[in-house]
Amino acid sequence: MTRRDGWSRSPAVAFVDDGERVVVLGLATPGQKPQLLAGHAAVTWRLLDRPLSPSELEAAAVARWGVALTTATLLPQLEAAGLCVRC
């Protein structure tokens, strides 16, 4: 992985994962509303505990859960919400 082609969780978040869904709160912007992540979004969130490229995320989801992810839309949405960062 080269610099800035990976993604990880933003350091300024708090989250709760009940095993099925994840509720994430961005802490960098006052008044931000919690985001509910379910399904593929929750799977992606769980894998973002360390920097991974989109192809590594997709491969890890298949290997760990047998789930095929498409991260091209989700990662920029999470970034725009302040929940993940490029690294």
C-alpha positions in Angstrom: 0.0 0.0 0.0 1.4 3.4 -0.9 0.8 6.5 1.1 -2.8 7.9 0.9 -4.4 4.9 -0.9 -5.5 3.4 2.3 -8.5 4.2 4.6 -9.0 3.9 8.4 -11.3 5.1 11.0 -11.0 8.8 12.0 -9.4 9.2 15.4 -12.2 11.6 16.4 -15.1 9.1 16.6 -16.9 7.2 19.2 -18.8 4.0 18.3 -20.8 1.1 19.7 -21.0 -2.2 17.8 -23.7 -4.7 18.9 -22.4 -7.3 16.4 -25.1 -6.6 13.9 -25.1 -2.8 13.6 -22.6 0.0 14.4 -23.6 3.5 15.7 -20.8 6.0 15.0 -20.5 9.6 16.2 -18.0 12.0 14.7 -16.5 14.1 17.5 -14.7 16.7 15.4 -17.8 18.7 14.6 -20.1 19.9 17.4 -23.7 18.9 16.9 -23.0 16.0 14.5 -25.6 13.3 14.5 -24.9 9.6 15.1 -24.7 7.5 12.0 -26.2 4.0 12.0 -24.2 1.5 9.9 -25.7 -1.8 9.0 -25.0 -4.6 6.5 -22.0 -3.9 4.3 -21.4 -0.5 5.9 -21.0 -2.2 9.3 -18.7 -4.9 7.8 -16.6 -2.1 6.2 -16.4 -0.2 9.5 -15.2 -3.2 11.4 -12.4 -3.7 9.0 -11.3 -0.1 9.2 -9.6 -0.7 12.6 -6.3 -0.5 10.6 -5.3 1.2 7.4 -6.4 -0.8 4.3 -6.7 0.0 0.6 -10.1 -0.5 -1.0 -8.9 -3.8 -2.6 -7.6 -5.0 0.8 -10.9 -4.1 2.4 -12.8 -6.0 -0.2 -10.5 -9.1 0.1 -10.7 -9.0 3.9 -14.5 -8.9 3.9 -14.6 -12.0 1.6 -12.0 -13.9 3.7 -13.5 -13.0 7.1 -17.3 -13.0 6.4 -17.7 -14.2 2.9 -19.2 -10.8 1.9 -18.5 -9.1 -1.4 -18.1 -5.4 -0.8 -18.0 -2.4 -3.2 -16.3 0.4 -1.3 -16.1 3.0 -4.1 -19.2 4.9 -2.9 -19.2 4.1 0.9 -15.6 5.2 1.7 -16.1 8.8 0.4 -19.4 9.0 2.2 -17.8 8.0 5.5 -15.0 10.5 4.8 -17.5 13.3 4.2 -19.2 12.5 7.5 -15.8 12.7 9.3 -15.9 9.0 10.2 -12.9 7.7 8.2 -9.8 9.2 6.8 -7.4 8.5 3.9 -4.0 7.4 5.2 
